[in-house]
Each structure stands twice: as structure tokens, then as C-alpha cells.
């Protein structure tokens, strides 16, 4: 039984190695898949950062509307710095 299991595992590993080897030899396919993976990763980062930024802005706006002194002063300072940089 042990010999049969070892033979089956070895056969599966050889099959996987052959598939991986053929994947590496097809340069166009490899470049296309890596390009698409990078494109999707970039889109994911952009969408995730946009959602996270929107949540932070919503929370900050709620805190500012509650007239918390520390948050209000912080936003006033940020607005002043932005106005100085604009003009």
C-alpha cells in the first residue's frame, strides 16, 4: 500500500512540474497573465483606498459636526494650511 501511495504522489508531482514548465515556456501567456494580475491589483488598491478614504471623511465630518474642540481645531489648521498652499 505504501508503494502505491508513493507512486501516486510522484506521478502527481511530475504532472504538476510538467504543467508549470509549460507555463514558464509560453512567454506571451506568462506576460499577459502577470499584466492582468497587476492591473487587477492596482484597481483593487484604488477602490479599497477610495472606500477607506470615504469612511474616514464621513467619520471626521460627524466628529466635526459634534463640535469637538480638538477635532475642530485640527480641521481649522488643515484648512489654513491648504489655503496657504493654494495662494
PDB file of N, CA, C and O in Angstrom, chain B, residues numbered from 101:
ATOM      1  N   UNK B 101       0.824  -1.192   0.000  1.00  0.00           N
ATOM      2  CA  UNK B 101       0.000   0.000   0.000  1.00  0.00           C
ATOM      3  C   UNK B 101       0.871   1.260   0.000  1.00  0.00           C
ATOM      4  O   UNK B 101       0.557   2.235  -0.682  1.00  0.00           O
ATOM      5  N   UNK B 102       1.933   1.237   0.744  1.00  0.00           N
ATOM      6  CA  UNK B 102       2.815   2.394   0.842  1.00  0.00           C
ATOM      7  C   UNK B 102       3.467   2.710  -0.503  1.00  0.00           C
ATOM      8  O   UNK B 102       3.607   3.878  -0.867  1.00  0.00           O
ATOM      9  N   UNK B 103       3.860   1.682  -1.231  1.00  0.00           N
ATOM     10  CA  UNK B 103       4.497   1.846  -2.535  1.00  0.00           C
ATOM     11  C   UNK B 103       3.521   2.475  -3.522  1.00  0.00           C
ATOM     12  O   UNK B 103       3.912   3.333  -4.313  1.00  0.00           O
ATOM     13  N   UNK B 104       2.275   2.065  -3.485  1.00  0.00           N
ATOM     14  CA  UNK B 104       1.265   2.617  -4.390  1.00  0.00           C
ATOM     15  C   UNK B 104       1.017   4.100  -4.090  1.00  0.00           C
ATOM     16  O   UNK B 104       0.853   4.903  -5.009  1.00  0.00           O
ATOM     17  N   UNK B 105       0.992   4.452  -2.827  1.00  0.00           N
ATOM     18  CA  UNK B 105       0.793   5.854  -2.447  1.00  0.00           C
ATOM     19  C   UNK B 105       1.969   6.702  -2.915  1.00  0.00           C
ATOM     20  O   UNK B 105       1.774   7.793  -3.451  1.00  0.00           O
ATOM     21  N   UNK B 106       3.188   6.208  -2.716  1.00  0.00           N
ATOM     22  CA  UNK B 106       4.370   6.940  -3.158  1.00  0.00           C
ATOM     23  C   UNK B 106       4.377   7.115  -4.677  1.00  0.00           C
ATOM     24  O   UNK B 106       4.733   8.182  -5.179  1.00  0.00           O
ATOM     25  N   UNK B 107       3.985   6.066  -5.411  1.00  0.00           N
ATOM     26  CA  UNK B 107       3.930   6.160  -6.865  1.00  0.00           C
ATOM     27  C   UNK B 107       2.888   7.184  -7.312  1.00  0.00           C
ATOM     28  O   UNK B 107       3.126   7.943  -8.252  1.00  0.00           O
ATOM     29  N   UNK B 108       1.741   7.209  -6.647  1.00  0.00           N
ATOM     30  CA  UNK B 108       0.687   8.159  -6.992  1.00  0.00           C
ATOM     31  C   UNK B 108       1.134   9.592  -6.711  1.00  0.00           C
ATOM     32  O   UNK B 108       0.885  10.496  -7.508  1.00  0.00           O
ATOM     33  N   UNK B 109       1.793   9.788  -5.575  1.00  0.00           N
ATOM     34  CA  UNK B 109       2.289  11.125  -5.231  1.00  0.00           C
ATOM     35  C   UNK B 109       3.348  11.569  -6.226  1.00  0.00           C
ATOM     36  O   UNK B 109       3.338  12.714  -6.678  1.00  0.00           O
ATOM     37  N   UNK B 110       4.253  10.677  -6.567  1.00  0.00           N
ATOM     38  CA  UNK B 110       5.317  11.003  -7.525  1.00  0.00           C
ATOM     39  C   UNK B 110       4.733  11.338  -8.890  1.00  0.00           C
ATOM     40  O   UNK B 110       5.185  12.274  -9.549  1.00  0.00           O
ATOM     41  N   UNK B 111       3.740  10.583  -9.311  1.00  0.00           N
ATOM     42  CA  UNK B 111       3.088  10.841 -10.602  1.00  0.00           C
ATOM     43  C   UNK B 111       2.419  12.210 -10.592  1.00  0.00           C
ATOM     44  O   UNK B 111       2.514  12.946 -11.575  1.00  0.00           O
ATOM     45  N   UNK B 112       1.746  12.564  -9.502  1.00  0.00           N
ATOM     46  CA  UNK B 112       1.084  13.863  -9.384  1.00  0.00           C
ATOM     47  C   UNK B 112       2.109  14.992  -9.406  1.00  0.00           C
ATOM     48  O   UNK B 112       1.888  16.011 -10.060  1.00  0.00           O
ATOM     49  N   UNK B 113       3.220  14.825  -8.705  1.00  0.00           N
ATOM     50  CA  UNK B 113       4.262  15.846  -8.684  1.00  0.00           C
ATOM     51  C   UNK B 113       4.883  16.034 -10.064  1.00  0.00           C
ATOM     52  O   UNK B 113       5.152  17.164 -10.471  1.00  0.00           O
ATOM     53  N   UNK B 114       5.109  14.956 -10.778  1.00  0.00           N
ATOM     54  CA  UNK B 114       5.656  15.063 -12.132  1.00  0.00           C
ATOM     55  C   UNK B 114       4.683  15.799 -13.054  1.00  0.00           C
ATOM     56  O   UNK B 114       5.086  16.614 -13.884  1.00  0.00           O
ATOM     57  N   UNK B 115       3.413  15.497 -12.893  1.00  0.00           N
ATOM     58  CA  UNK B 115       2.385  16.158 -13.692  1.00  0.00           C
ATOM     59  C   UNK B 115       2.368  17.663 -13.401  1.00  0.00           C
ATOM     60  O   UNK B 115       2.283  18.480 -14.318  1.00  0.00           O
ATOM     61  N   UNK B 116       2.450  18.017 -12.122  1.00  0.00           N
ATOM     62  CA  UNK B 116       2.448  19.430 -11.740  1.00  0.00           C
ATOM     63  C   UNK B 116       3.701  20.135 -12.251  1.00  0.00           C
ATOM     64  O   UNK B 116       3.631  21.284 -12.686  1.00  0.00           O
ATOM     65  N   UNK B 117       4.837  19.461 -12.201  1.00  0.00           N
ATOM     66  CA  UNK B 117       6.082  20.037 -12.686  1.00  0.00           C
ATOM     67  C   UNK B 117       6.028  20.250 -14.194  1.00  0.00           C
ATOM     68  O   UNK B 117       6.498  21.273 -14.693  1.00  0.00           O
ATOM     69  N   UNK B 118       5.462  19.300 -14.916  1.00  0.00           N
ATOM     70  CA  UNK B 118       5.330  19.436 -16.364  1.00  0.00           C
ATOM     71  C   UNK B 118       4.404  20.602 -16.714  1.00  0.00           C
ATOM     72  O   UNK B 118       4.682  21.357 -17.646  1.00  0.00           O
ATOM     73  N   UNK B 119       3.323  20.747 -15.983  1.00  0.00           N
ATOM     74  CA  UNK B 119       2.391  21.849 -16.230  1.00  0.00           C
ATOM     75  C   UNK B 119       3.056  23.185 -15.943  1.00  0.00           C
ATOM     76  O   UNK B 119       2.893  24.134 -16.710  1.00  0.00           O
ATOM     77  N   UNK B 120       3.799  23.272 -14.854  1.00  0.00           N
ATOM     78  CA  UNK B 120       4.497  24.504 -14.500  1.00  0.00           C
ATOM     79  C   UNK B 120       5.564  24.837 -15.521  1.00  0.00           C
ATOM     80  O   UNK B 120       5.744  26.002 -15.876  1.00  0.00           O
ATOM     81  N   UNK B 121       6.275  23.824 -15.998  1.00  0.00           N
ATOM     82  CA  UNK B 121       7.309  24.032 -17.007  1.00  0.00           C
ATOM     83  C   UNK B 121       6.710  24.563 -18.309  1.00  0.00           C
ATOM     84  O   UNK B 121       7.276  25.463 -18.930  1.00  0.00           O
ATOM     85  N   UNK B 122       5.578  24.014 -18.722  1.00  0.00           N
ATOM     86  CA  UNK B 122       4.939  24.502 -19.945  1.00  0.00           C
ATOM     87  C   UNK B 122       4.425  25.923 -19.750  1.00  0.00           C
ATOM     88  O   UNK B 122       4.419  26.715 -20.692  1.00  0.00           O
ATOM     89  N   UNK B 123       3.994  26.250 -18.535  1.00  0.00           N
ATOM     90  CA  UNK B 123       3.531  27.606 -18.224  1.00  0.00           C
ATOM     91  C   UNK B 123       4.684  28.598 -18.356  1.00  0.00           C
ATOM     92  O   UNK B 123       4.492  29.694 -18.883  1.00  0.00           O
ATOM     93  N   UNK B 124       5.866  28.235 -17.890  1.00  0.00           N
ATOM     94  CA  UNK B 124       7.011  29.141 -17.954  1.00  0.00           C
ATOM     95  C   UNK B 124       7.545  29.309 -19.375  1.00  0.00           C
ATOM     96  O   UNK B 124       8.115  30.352 -19.693  1.00  0.00           O
ATOM     97  N   UNK B 125       7.373  28.318 -20.221  1.00  0.00           N
ATOM     98  CA  UNK B 125       7.918  28.397 -21.579  1.00  0.00           C
ATOM     99  C   UNK B 125       7.039  29.231 -22.517  1.00  0.00           C
ATOM    100  O   UNK B 125       7.525  29.688 -23.551  1.00  0.00           O
ATOM    101  N   UNK B 126       5.779  29.437 -22.191  1.00  0.00           N
ATOM    102  CA  UNK B 126       4.891  30.253 -23.023  1.00  0.00           C
ATOM    103  C   UNK B 126       4.978  31.699 -22.535  1.00  0.00           C
ATOM    104  O   UNK B 126       4.203  32.126 -21.679  1.00  0.00           O
ATOM    105  N   UNK B 127       5.936  32.444 -23.093  1.00  0.00           N
ATOM    106  CA  UNK B 127       6.223  33.806 -22.616  1.00  0.00           C
ATOM    107  C   UNK B 127       5.042  34.756 -22.786  1.00  0.00           C
ATOM    108  O   UNK B 127       4.763  35.553 -21.891  1.00  0.00           O
ATOM    109  N   UNK B 128       4.352  34.686 -23.906  1.00  0.00           N
ATOM    110  CA  UNK B 128       3.227  35.593 -24.140  1.00  0.00           C
ATOM    111  C   UNK B 128       2.130  35.380 -23.102  1.00  0.00           C
ATOM    112  O   UNK B 128       1.581  36.338 -22.558  1.00  0.00           O
ATOM    113  N   UNK B 129       1.823  34.127 -22.840  1.00  0.00           N
ATOM    114  CA  UNK B 129       0.786  33.803 -21.862  1.00  0.00           C
ATOM    115  C   UNK B 129       1.213  34.262 -20.460  1.00  0.00           C
ATOM    116  O   UNK B 129       0.403  34.789 -19.697  1.00  0.00           O
ATOM    117  N   UNK B 130       2.480  34.057 -20.139  1.00  0.00           N
ATOM    118  CA  UNK B 130       3.014  34.451 -18.843  1.00  0.00           C
ATOM    119  C   UNK B 130       2.937  35.968 -18.670  1.00  0.00           C
ATOM    120  O   UNK B 130       2.509  36.454 -17.623  1.00  0.00           O
ATOM    121  N   UNK B 131       3.351  36.717 -19.698  1.00  0.00           N
ATOM    122  CA  UNK B 131       3.302  38.178 -19.632  1.00  0.00           C
ATOM    123  C   UNK B 131       1.864  38.679 -19.538  1.00  0.00           C
ATOM    124  O   UNK B 131       1.575  39.596 -18.770  1.00  0.00           O
ATOM    125  N   UNK B 132       0.978  38.090 -20.303  1.00  0.00           N
ATOM    126  CA  UNK B 132      -0.419  38.510 -20.278  1.00  0.00           C
ATOM    127  C   UNK B 132      -1.034  38.281 -18.893  1.00  0.00           C
ATOM    128  O   UNK B 132      -1.698  39.168 -18.356  1.00  0.00           O
ATOM    129  N   UNK B 133      -0.818  37.113 -18.324  1.00  0.00           N
ATOM    130  CA  UNK B 133      -1.381  36.824 -17.005  1.00  0.00           C
ATOM    131  C   UNK B 133      -0.807  37.741 -15.925  1.00  0.00           C
ATOM    132  O   UNK B 133      -1.544  38.212 -15.058  1.00  0.00           O
ATOM    133  N   UNK B 134       0.486  37.995 -15.971  1.00  0.00           N
ATOM    134  CA  UNK B 134       1.100  38.881 -14.982  1.00  0.00           C
ATOM    135  C   UNK B 134       0.634  40.319 -15.161  1.00  0.00           C
ATOM    136  O   UNK B 134       0.433  41.034 -14.179  1.00  0.00           O
ATOM    137  N   UNK B 135       0.460  40.749 -16.417  1.00  0.00           N
ATOM    138  CA  UNK B 135      -0.051  42.100 -16.675  1.00  0.00           C
ATOM    139  C   UNK B 135      -1.464  42.246 -16.119  1.00  0.00           C
ATOM    140  O   UNK B 135      -1.774  43.223 -15.438  1.00  0.00           O
ATOM    141  N   UNK B 136      -2.319  41.264 -16.413  1.00  0.00           N
ATOM    142  CA  UNK B 136      -3.698  41.324 -15.922  1.00  0.00           C
ATOM    143  C   UNK B 136      -3.752  41.264 -14.391  1.00  0.00           C
ATOM    144  O   UNK B 136      -4.572  41.938 -13.769  1.00  0.00           O
ATOM    145  N   UNK B 137      -2.882  40.462 -13.794  1.00  0.00           N
ATOM    146  CA  UNK B 137      -2.840  40.384 -12.331  1.00  0.00           C
ATOM    147  C   UNK B 137      -2.434  41.736 -11.738  1.00  0.00           C
ATOM    148  O   UNK B 137      -3.015  42.175 -10.746  1.00  0.00           O
ATOM    149  N   UNK B 138      -1.456  42.387 -12.331  1.00  0.00           N
ATOM    150  CA  UNK B 138      -1.037  43.702 -11.854  1.00  0.00           C
ATOM    151  C   UNK B 138      -2.116  44.756 -12.037  1.00  0.00           C
ATOM    152  O   UNK B 138      -2.307  45.617 -11.179  1.00  0.00           O
ATOM    153  N   UNK B 139      -2.820  44.682 -13.159  1.00  0.00           N
ATOM    154  CA  UNK B 139      -3.916  45.609 -13.424  1.00  0.00           C
ATOM    155  C   UNK B 139      -5.025  45.453 -12.389  1.00  0.00           C
ATOM    156  O   UNK B 139      -5.533  46.442 -11.861  1.00  0.00           O
ATOM    157  N   UNK B 140      -5.394  44.220 -12.106  1.00  0.00           N
ATOM    158  CA  UNK B 140      -6.444  43.968 -11.121  1.00  0.00           C
ATOM    159  C   UNK B 140      -6.002  44.370  -9.715  1.00  0.00           C
ATOM    160  O   UNK B 140      -6.803  44.876  -8.929  1.00  0.00           O
ATOM    161  N   UNK B 141      -4.736  44.145  -9.403  1.00  0.00           N
ATOM    162  CA  UNK B 141      -4.215  44.539  -8.087  1.00  0.00           C
ATOM    163  C   UNK B 141      -4.269  46.057  -7.941  1.00  0.00           C
ATOM    164  O   UNK B 141      -4.646  46.569  -6.887  1.00  0.00           O
ATOM    165  N   UNK B 142      -3.896  46.769  -8.990  1.00  0.00           N
ATOM    166  CA  UNK B 142      -3.952  48.227  -8.952  1.00  0.00           C
ATOM    167  C   UNK B 142      -5.374  48.743  -8.802  1.00  0.00           C
ATOM    168  O   UNK B 142      -5.624  49.679  -8.042  1.00  0.00           O
ATOM    169  N   UNK B 143      -6.301  48.137  -9.522  1.00  0.00           N
ATOM    170  CA  UNK B 143      -7.711  48.533  -9.404  1.00  0.00           C
ATOM    171  C   UNK B 143      -8.219  48.250  -7.990  1.00  0.00           C
ATOM    172  O   UNK B 143      -8.964  49.050  -7.424  1.00  0.00           O
ATOM    173  N   UNK B 144      -7.824  47.135  -7.433  1.00  0.00           N
ATOM    174  CA  UNK B 144      -8.238  46.802  -6.068  1.00  0.00           C
ATOM    175  C   UNK B 144      -7.716  47.798  -5.050  1.00  0.00           C
ATOM    176  O   UNK B 144      -8.437  48.199  -4.136  1.00  0.00           O
ATOM    177  N   UNK B 145      -6.452  48.198  -5.210  1.00  0.00           N
ATOM    178  CA  UNK B 145      -5.899  49.202  -4.312  1.00  0.00           C
ATOM    179  C   UNK B 145      -6.662  50.511  -4.429  1.00  0.00           C
ATOM    180  O   UNK B 145      -6.975  51.140  -3.419  1.00  0.00           O
ATOM    181  N   UNK B 146      -6.965  50.929  -5.660  1.00  0.00           N
ATOM    182  CA  UNK B 146      -7.662  52.192  -5.876  1.00  0.00           C
ATOM    183  C   UNK B 146      -9.060  52.168  -5.260  1.00  0.00           C
ATOM    184  O   UNK B 146      -9.459  53.109  -4.574  1.00  0.00           O
ATOM    185  N   UNK B 147      -9.789  51.102  -5.504  1.00  0.00           N
ATOM    186  CA  UNK B 147     -11.146  51.001  -4.952  1.00  0.00           C
ATOM    187  C   UNK B 147     -11.098  50.920  -3.431  1.00  0.00           C
ATOM    188  O   UNK B 147     -11.870  51.595  -2.750  1.00  0.00           O
ATOM    189  N   UNK B 148     -10.207  50.110  -2.899  1.00  0.00           N
ATOM    190  CA  UNK B 148     -10.091  49.974  -1.448  1.00  0.00           C
ATOM    191  C   UNK B 148      -9.702  51.276  -0.772  1.00  0.00           C
ATOM    192  O   UNK B 148     -10.254  51.628   0.271  1.00  0.00           O
ATOM    193  N   UNK B 149      -8.747  51.997  -1.365  1.00  0.00           N
ATOM    194  CA  UNK B 149      -8.323  53.270  -0.782  1.00  0.00           C
ATOM    195  C   UNK B 149      -9.449  54.292  -0.859  1.00  0.00           C
ATOM    196  O   UNK B 149      -9.626  55.085   0.066  1.00  0.00           O
ATOM    197  N   UNK B 150     -10.212  54.284  -1.951  1.00  0.00           N
ATOM    198  CA  UNK B 150     -11.337  55.214  -2.083  1.00  0.00           C
ATOM    199  C   UNK B 150     -12.394  54.949  -1.018  1.00  0.00           C
ATOM    200  O   UNK B 150     -12.907  55.880  -0.397  1.00  0.00           O
ATOM    201  N   UNK B 151     -12.713  53.690  -0.813  1.00  0.00           N
ATOM    202  CA  UNK B 151     -13.711  53.342   0.204  1.00  0.00           C
ATOM    203  C   UNK B 151     -13.207  53.714   1.595  1.00  0.00           C
ATOM    204  O   UNK B 151     -13.943  54.296   2.392  1.00  0.00           O
ATOM    205  N   UNK B 152     -11.951  53.377   1.881  1.00  0.00           N
ATOM    206  CA  UNK B 152     -11.379  53.706   3.186  1.00  0.00           C
ATOM    207  C   UNK B 152     -11.342  55.219   3.397  1.00  0.00           C
ATOM    208  O   UNK B 152     -11.672  55.704   4.479  1.00  0.00           O
ATOM    209  N   UNK B 153     -10.944  55.960   2.371  1.00  0.00           N
ATOM    210  CA  UNK B 153     -10.910  57.421   2.475  1.00  0.00           C
ATOM    211  C   UNK B 153     -12.291  58.009   2.703  1.00  0.00           C
ATOM    212  O   UNK B 153     -12.445  58.942   3.491  1.00  0.00           O
ATOM    213  N   UNK B 154     -13.302  57.470   2.018  1.00  0.00           N
ATOM    214  CA  UNK B 154     -14.670  57.961   2.200  1.00  0.00           C
ATOM    215  C   UNK B 154     -15.149  57.704   3.623  1.00  0.00           C
ATOM    216  O   UNK B 154     -15.793  58.562   4.228  1.00  0.00           O
ATOM    217  N   UNK B 155     -14.840  56.538   4.154  1.00  0.00           N
ATOM    218  CA  UNK B 155     -15.254  56.223   5.532  1.00  0.00           C
ATOM    219  C   UNK B 155     -14.572  57.171   6.515  1.00  0.00           C
ATOM    220  O   UNK B 155     -15.212  57.645   7.454  1.00  0.00           O
ATOM    221  N   UNK B 156     -13.300  57.453   6.317  1.00  0.00           N
ATOM    222  CA  UNK B 156     -12.571  58.362   7.203  1.00  0.00           C
ATOM    223  C   UNK B 156     -13.167  59.762   7.128  1.00  0.00           C
ATOM    224  O   UNK B 156     -13.331  60.421   8.156  1.00  0.00           O
ATOM    225  N   UNK B 157     -13.493  60.226   5.916  1.00  0.00           N
ATOM    226  CA  UNK B 157     -14.082  61.561   5.763  1.00  0.00           C
ATOM    227  C   UNK B 157     -15.445  61.627   6.440  1.00  0.00           C
ATOM    228  O   UNK B 157     -15.760  62.616   7.102  1.00  0.00           O
ATOM    229  N   UNK B 158     -16.250  60.592   6.281  1.00  0.00           N
ATOM    230  CA  UNK B 158     -17.578  60.575   6.913  1.00  0.00           C
ATOM    231  C   UNK B 158     -17.451  60.618   8.434  1.00  0.00           C
ATOM    232  O   UNK B 158     -18.167  61.372   9.093  1.00  0.00           O
ATOM    233  N   UNK B 159     -16.556  59.823   8.991  1.00  0.00           N
ATOM    234  CA  UNK B 159     -16.361  59.811  10.443  1.00  0.00           C
ATOM    235  C   UNK B 159     -15.832  61.163  10.923  1.00  0.00           C
ATOM    236  O   UNK B 159     -16.281  61.678  11.947  1.00  0.00           O
ATOM    237  N   UNK B 160     -14.886  61.733  10.191  1.00  0.00           N
ATOM    238  CA  UNK B 160     -14.319  63.025  10.585  1.00  0.00           C
ATOM    239  C   UNK B 160     -15.376  64.124  10.515  1.00  0.00           C
ATOM    240  O   UNK B 160     -15.416  65.006  11.373  1.00  0.00           O
ATOM    241  N   UNK B 161     -16.228  64.073   9.500  1.00  0.00           N
ATOM    242  CA  UNK B 161     -17.280  65.072   9.370  1.00  0.00           C
ATOM    243  C   UNK B 161     -18.270  64.969  10.531  1.00  0.00           C
ATOM    244  O   UNK B 161     -18.708  65.985  11.071  1.00  0.00           O
ATOM    245  N   UNK B 162     -18.618  63.737  10.912  1.00  0.00           N
ATOM    246  CA  UNK B 162     -19.524  63.554  12.058  1.00  0.00           C
ATOM    247  C   UNK B 162     -18.889  64.113  13.331  1.00  0.00           C
ATOM    248  O   UNK B 162     -19.556  64.775  14.127  1.00  0.00           O
ATOM    249  N   UNK B 163     -17.604  63.843  13.516  1.00  0.00           N
ATOM    250  CA  UNK B 163     -16.923  64.357  14.706  1.00  0.00           C
ATOM    251  C   UNK B 163     -16.857  65.882  14.686  1.00  0.00           C
ATOM    252  O   UNK B 163     -17.011  66.521  15.728  1.00  0.00           O
ATOM    253  N   UNK B 164     -16.631  66.463  13.528  1.00  0.00           N
ATOM    254  CA  UNK B 164     -16.558  67.919  13.418  1.00  0.00           C
ATOM    255  C   UNK B 164     -17.926  68.538  13.669  1.00  0.00           C
ATOM    256  O   UNK B 164     -18.016  69.615  14.259  1.00  0.00           O
ATOM    257  N   UNK B 165     -18.987  67.876  13.233  1.00  0.00           N
ATOM    258  CA  UNK B 165     -20.333  68.402  13.456  1.00  0.00           C
ATOM    259  C   UNK B 165     -20.734  68.325  14.926  1.00  0.00           C
ATOM    260  O   UNK B 165     -21.589  69.087  15.379  1.00  0.00           O
ATOM    261  N   UNK B 166     -20.130  67.423  15.659  1.00  0.00           N
ATOM    262  CA  UNK B 166     -20.412  67.330  17.091  1.00  0.00           C
ATOM    263  C   UNK B 166     -19.670  68.393  17.883  1.00  0.00           C
ATOM    264  O   UNK B 166     -19.746  68.420  19.111  1.00  0.00           O
ATOM    265  N   UNK B 167     -18.950  69.270  17.186  1.00  0.00           N
ATOM    266  CA  UNK B 167     -18.219  70.391  17.789  1.00  0.00           C
ATOM    267  C   UNK B 167     -17.212  69.949  18.844  1.00  0.00           C
ATOM    268  O   UNK B 167     -17.117  70.549  19.915  1.00  0.00           O
ATOM    269  N   UNK B 168     -16.472  68.909  18.537  1.00  0.00           N
ATOM    270  CA  UNK B 168     -15.401  68.508  19.440  1.00  0.00           C
ATOM    271  C   UNK B 168     -14.249  69.494  19.279  1.00  0.00           C
ATOM    272  O   UNK B 168     -13.786  69.717  18.160  1.00  0.00           O
ATOM    273  N   UNK B 169     -13.783  70.081  20.358  1.00  0.00           N
ATOM    274  CA  UNK B 169     -12.779  71.145  20.250  1.00  0.00           C
ATOM    275  C   UNK B 169     -11.484  70.703  19.568  1.00  0.00           C
ATOM    276  O   UNK B 169     -10.946  71.440  18.742  1.00  0.00           O
ATOM    277  N   UNK B 170     -10.990  69.548  19.889  1.00  0.00           N
ATOM    278  CA  UNK B 170      -9.710  69.095  19.333  1.00  0.00           C
ATOM    279  C   UNK B 170      -9.842  68.867  17.829  1.00  0.00           C
ATOM    280  O   UNK B 170      -8.985  69.287  17.052  1.00  0.00           O
ATOM    281  N   UNK B 171     -10.928  68.195  17.424  1.00  0.00           N
ATOM    282  CA  UNK B 171     -11.138  67.910  16.004  1.00  0.00           C
ATOM    283  C   UNK B 171     -11.372  69.202  15.233  1.00  0.00           C
ATOM    284  O   UNK B 171     -10.852  69.373  14.130  1.00  0.00           O
ATOM    285  N   UNK B 172     -12.150  70.107  15.809  1.00  0.00           N
ATOM    286  CA  UNK B 172     -12.426  71.385  15.145  1.00  0.00           C
ATOM    287  C   UNK B 172     -11.155  72.189  14.926  1.00  0.00           C
ATOM    288  O   UNK B 172     -10.950  72.753  13.851  1.00  0.00           O
ATOM    289  N   UNK B 173     -10.312  72.243  15.932  1.00  0.00           N
ATOM    290  CA  UNK B 173      -9.042  72.971  15.799  1.00  0.00           C
ATOM    291  C   UNK B 173      -8.150  72.314  14.752  1.00  0.00           C
ATOM    292  O   UNK B 173      -7.490  72.998  13.970  1.00  0.00           O
ATOM    293  N   UNK B 174      -8.136  70.992  14.741  1.00  0.00           N
ATOM    294  CA  UNK B 174      -7.322  70.269  13.760  1.00  0.00           C
ATOM    295  C   UNK B 174      -7.786  70.583  12.339  1.00  0.00           C
ATOM    296  O   UNK B 174      -6.968  70.859  11.462  1.00  0.00           O
ATOM    297  N   UNK B 175      -9.105  70.539  12.111  1.00  0.00           N
ATOM    298  CA  UNK B 175      -9.619  70.841  10.773  1.00  0.00           C
ATOM    299  C   UNK B 175      -9.369  72.295  10.393  1.00  0.00           C
ATOM    300  O   UNK B 175      -9.082  72.589   9.232  1.00  0.00           O
ATOM    301  N   UNK B 176      -9.473  73.192  11.342  1.00  0.00           N
ATOM    302  CA  UNK B 176      -9.202  74.604  11.060  1.00  0.00           C
ATOM    303  C   UNK B 176      -7.746  74.775  10.633  1.00  0.00           C
ATOM    304  O   UNK B 176      -7.451  75.538   9.712  1.00  0.00           O
ATOM    305  N   UNK B 177      -6.841  74.069  11.299  1.00  0.00           N
ATOM    306  CA  UNK B 177      -5.419  74.153  10.937  1.00  0.00           C
ATOM    307  C   UNK B 177      -5.170  73.566   9.548  1.00  0.00           C
ATOM    308  O   UNK B 177      -4.393  74.119   8.769  1.00  0.00           O
ATOM    309  N   UNK B 178      -5.822  72.456   9.240  1.00  0.00           N
ATOM    310  CA  UNK B 178      -5.681  71.846   7.909  1.00  0.00           C
ATOM    311  C   UNK B 178      -6.199  72.801   6.838  1.00  0.00           C
ATOM    312  O   UNK B 178      -5.559  72.969   5.800  1.00  0.00           O
ATOM    313  N   UNK B 179      -7.334  73.420   7.073  1.00  0.00           N
ATOM    314  CA  UNK B 179      -7.904  74.367   6.107  1.00  0.00           C
ATOM    315  C   UNK B 179      -6.963  75.546   5.910  1.00  0.00           C
ATOM    316  O   UNK B 179      -6.758  75.993   4.782  1.00  0.00           O
ATOM    317  N   UNK B 180      -6.389  76.056   6.999  1.00  0.00           N
ATOM    318  CA  UNK B 180      -5.430  77.162   6.872  1.00  0.00           C
ATOM    319  C   UNK B 180      -4.213  76.761   6.049  1.00  0.00           C
ATOM    320  O   UNK B 180      -3.757  77.535   5.207  1.00  0.00           O
ATOM    321  N   UNK B 181      -3.682  75.565   6.278  1.00  0.00           N
ATOM    322  CA  UNK B 181      -2.505  75.118   5.521  1.00  0.00           C
ATOM    323  C   UNK B 181      -2.838  74.945   4.046  1.00  0.00           C
ATOM    324  O   UNK B 181      -2.025  75.285   3.187  1.00  0.00           O
ATOM    325  N   UNK B 182      -4.012  74.427   3.744  1.00  0.00           N
ATOM    326  CA  UNK B 182      -4.412  74.253   2.351  1.00  0.00           C
ATOM    327  C   UNK B 182      -4.582  75.601   1.678  1.00  0.00           C
ATOM    328  O   UNK B 182      -4.163  75.770   0.533  1.00  0.00           O
ATOM    329  N   UNK B 183      -5.192  76.574   2.365  1.00  0.00           N
ATOM    330  CA  UNK B 183      -5.378  77.898   1.774  1.00  0.00           C
ATOM    331  C   UNK B 183      -4.051  78.584   1.531  1.00  0.00           C
ATOM    332  O   UNK B 183      -3.888  79.270   0.522  1.00  0.00           O
ATOM    333  N   UNK B 184      -3.093  78.411   2.441  1.00  0.00           N
ATOM    334  CA  UNK B 184      -1.768  79.000   2.243  1.00  0.00           C
ATOM    335  C   UNK B 184      -1.082  78.393   1.023  1.00  0.00           C
ATOM    336  O   UNK B 184      -0.438  79.112   0.260  1.00  0.00           O
ATOM    337  N   UNK B 185      -1.212  77.070   0.825  1.00  0.00           N
ATOM    338  CA  UNK B 185      -0.578  76.404  -0.308  1.00  0.00           C
ATOM    339  C   UNK B 185      -1.248  76.789  -1.626  1.00  0.00           C
ATOM    340  O   UNK B 185      -0.589  76.823  -2.666  1.00  0.00           O
ATOM    341  N   UNK B 186      -2.555  77.079  -1.595  1.00  0.00           N
ATOM    342  CA  UNK B 186      -3.263  77.433  -2.819  1.00  0.00           C
ATOM    343  C   UNK B 186      -2.901  78.831  -3.302  1.00  0.00           C
ATOM    344  O   UNK B 186      -2.876  79.076  -4.509  1.00  0.00           O
ATOM    345  N   UNK B 187      -2.624  79.744  -2.394  1.00  0.00           N
ATOM    346  CA  UNK B 187      -2.357  81.137  -2.798  1.00  0.00           C
ATOM    347  C   UNK B 187      -0.945  81.499  -2.638  1.00  0.00           C
ATOM    348  O   UNK B 187      -0.561  82.631  -2.932  1.00  0.00           O
TER     349      UNK B 187
END
